[in-house]
Amino acid sequence: MNRDELQGKARAMKGNIKQAAAEVTDDPNLYDEGTADEAAGRTQESLGRAKRKVGEAVEKVGKAIKR
C-alpha cells in the first residue's frame, strides 16, 4: 500500500464519519461535505492503487529484461 491509498482510505472514512454526524444533527451541509470527502477519498485511493499496479508492472518488466 502506498501513501495515496492510505490517505484516500482515511479521507473516505472521515467522510463517512461526517455523514453519520450529519444524520444525528440533521445538518444537510455537513452531510454534503461528508459525501464529497468520501468521493475524493475513494478517488485518491483508486489513483494510489493504479500507481502501485503500474510500478509493479514496471518492476516485473525490469526483472524480465535482466534475465
VOGU-3710 file (C-alpha; in Angstrom, 3 decimals, decimal comma):
1> mnrdelqgka> 0,000/0,000/0,000  1,302/3,450/-0,842  0,689/6,867/0,673  -2,152/7,777/-1,712  -4,033/4,592/-0,850  -3,705/5,220/2,890  -4,638/8,893/2,677  -7,584/8,035/0,449  -8,883/5,445/2,889  -8,539/7,927/5,747
11> ramkgnikqa> -10,352/10,666/3,831  -13,183/8,323/2,834  -13,543/7,239/6,468  -13,593/10,881/7,562  -16,383/11,473/5,042  -18,390/8,569/6,438  -17,999/9,949/9,960  -19,178/13,379/8,809  -22,207/11,801/7,146  -23,101/9,927/10,332
21> aaevtddpnl> -22,699/13,068/12,423  -24,846/14,986/9,953  -27,635/12,430/10,247  -27,561/12,718/14,038  -27,524/16,530/13,997  -29,786/16,824/10,931  -27,244/19,045/9,133  -27,558/18,739/5,325  -24,442/20,849/4,679  -22,281/18,564/6,806
31> ydegtadeaa> -23,765/15,557/5,035  -22,874/17,023/1,634  -19,363/17,788/2,864  -19,012/14,201/4,071  -20,208/12,858/0,737  -17,630/14,986/-1,079  -14,856/13,844/1,267  -15,833/10,216/0,794  -15,831/10,522/-3,002  -12,491/12,335/-3,018
41> grtqeslgra> -11,006/9,727/-0,698  -12,178/6,831/-2,840  -10,788/8,560/-5,927  -7,422/9,137/-4,251  -7,344/5,523/-3,076  -8,062/4,289/-6,619  -5,338/6,528/-8,029  -2,885/5,165/-5,472  -3,850/1,602/-6,346  -3,304/2,327/-10,052
51> krkvgeavek> 0,108/3,867/-9,335  1,091/0,806/-7,345  -0,029/-1,557/-10,117  1,937/0,406/-12,731  5,007/0,358/-10,503  4,701/-3,384/-10,001  4,377/-3,906/-13,770  7,464/-1,790/-14,440  9,430/-3,783/-11,863  8,284/-7,027/-13,430
61> vgkaikr> 9,377/-5,871/-16,889  12,708/-4,718/-15,475  13,326/-8,109/-13,876  12,390/-9,889/-17,101  14,859/-7,751/-19,063  17,677/-8,504/-16,602  17,297/-12,252/-17,158
//
